[in-house]
Amino acid sequence: MSLKKIKINLKDKSCDIFIQGNIQTQIGRHLKEKKIGKKILIVTQNRIPVRFVETVKQSLLKSGFKVFTLTLPSGEQYKNLDSLLKIVNFAVKNKFERKDSFIALGGGVVSDLTGFAASIYYRGVNFICIPTTLLGMVDASIGGKTAINIKEGKNLVGTFYQPEAVFIDPTFLSTLPEKEFLIGMAEVIKYALLEKTSKTKFSKIPFFKYLKLNREKILSLDTKAVTNIIYYSALAKANIVSKDEKESNLRAILNLGHTFAHGIEQAYNYKAYTHGEAVSIGTCLASRLAAKHKLISEKEACSIIDLISEYGLPTTVKKPIKLNAILNSMLLDKKVENGKLKFILPYGSIGQVKIVNNIGLKEVRSLLK
Ligand SMILES: NC(=O)c1ccc[n+]([C@@H]2O[C@H](COP(=O)([O-])OP(=O)(O)OC[C@H]3O[C@@H](n4cnc5c(N)ncnc54)[C@H](O)[C@@H]3O)[C@@H](O)[C@H]2O)c1
């Protein structure tokens, strides 16, 4: 497949996103053209196949870079202060300077962590992202949000720090467990529901319809279909971030399904549902809420729920439901104002959403039951 490029233009900085199968072998050549110093630290995780790390490393060595690798354990629990210090200490020990670079090679955990480290080490070194999960490719590596978790909550400490470049290689997905792939699909489906509001046209047919018609190809990792969905999703996120980097208004639409999702994840101690599963349930609840308020028709709400279910993602919380725990967690969310919850809801027709901020707790309770 030919190389696809997306550029995020921001006030202080721009970021190039490159998408191509096997681009892992060409990374050194692409980076040689950028002013990113001679020394590169690759931060990765132990479940990411070693051959991916080796290929990227060889490509950088061939282009004359001096390469160091730091492998951290896998898992959300390692997106913490300890891992951040490990990266920073490793860089100090190996005499990294301000002009040098950190590369994140992994999923969202590695990119959030390495991006944060890059933003604070020497008050900011170059940061490059090479996502290896679908979620990383369509979401976490794009937009410049970095974070670690602390015991009081997820993503509570972080920075906005744009990468110099993002290299997306869909062939990395061949080793990704199916469950992890579906976490990314929940976000891909979200972009279909934002197509009109994000002003990112997919093609002659709506992205929603493309996902409906190409389910088998996508789930069997057909190269063309998977590259198409990654390219479109990355473009949609890039367009949204270009217009609103710091989430003052438009970027908030990316939270479709997430108010419910955070409540559900937290109520079940992040154990019963993956993030993608919680987002899927959240998107179904948001669609039902929108239909109840006549923002979309019942038929449209059903088509959204059907698509989510066709991708093997859950559409409701399993019984018995921890209703009070979900509601309490939702109330702690940043999106609550004066006891009223704020939701992003489908509106008008599929592809369009709007912010609705007058939903009472009673209504949410009856929806969840
Ligand atoms: N910064 C943002 O804008 C943003 C957006 C969305 C999510 N996130 C963050 O992303 C994180 C979740 O990211 P994730 O879903 O990528 O999870 P993850 O980074 O934990 O990766 C999932 C698992 O897959 C393994 N893995 C990764 N690539 C693989 C591959 N190609 N083959 C085999 N195994 C592989 C990892 O080692 C890990 O065990 C969360 O911490 C979330 O907060 C950030």
The ligand as a Gaussian input file, in Angstrom:
#p B3LYP/6-31G(d) Opt

LIG

0 1
 N       -3.497000      10.081000      25.161000
 C       -4.682000       9.821000      24.643000
 O       -5.272000      10.640000      23.923000
 C       -5.320000       8.490000      24.922000
 C       -6.492000       8.117000      24.231000
 C       -7.033000       6.868000      24.474000
 C       -6.455000       6.008000      25.398000
 N       -5.321000       6.401000      26.063000
 C       -4.680000       5.506000      27.045000
 O       -4.258000       4.331000      26.352000
 C       -4.169000       3.257000      27.288000
 C       -4.728000       2.006000      26.667000
 O       -3.994000       1.720000      25.498000
 P       -4.049000       0.298000      24.773000
 O       -5.462000      -0.133000      24.647000
 O       -3.228000       0.415000      23.565000
 O       -3.439000      -0.696000      25.868000
 P       -1.946000      -1.148000      26.231000
 O       -0.968000      -0.129000      25.879000
 O       -1.986000      -1.625000      27.638000
 O       -1.737000      -2.421000      25.272000
 C       -2.575000      -3.538000      25.421000
 C       -1.782000      -4.842000      25.543000
 O       -1.353000      -5.267000      24.256000
 C        0.054000      -5.524000      24.244000
 N        0.474000      -5.198000      22.878000
 C        0.624000      -3.978000      22.333000
 N        0.874000      -4.086000      21.032000
 C        0.909000      -5.407000      20.740000
 C        1.104000      -6.134000      19.547000
 N        1.250000      -5.531000      18.369000
 N        1.098000      -7.486000      19.637000
 C        0.869000      -8.120000      20.803000
 N        0.653000      -7.482000      21.962000
 C        0.669000      -6.127000      21.922000
 C        0.595000      -4.636000      25.343000
 O        1.836000      -5.059000      25.809000
 C       -0.519000      -4.752000      26.380000
 O       -0.392000      -5.962000      27.107000
 C       -4.886000       3.713000      28.529000
 O       -3.935000       3.984000      29.525000
 C       -5.602000       4.995000      28.106000
 O       -5.737000       5.899000      29.186000
 C       -4.753000       7.616000      25.832000

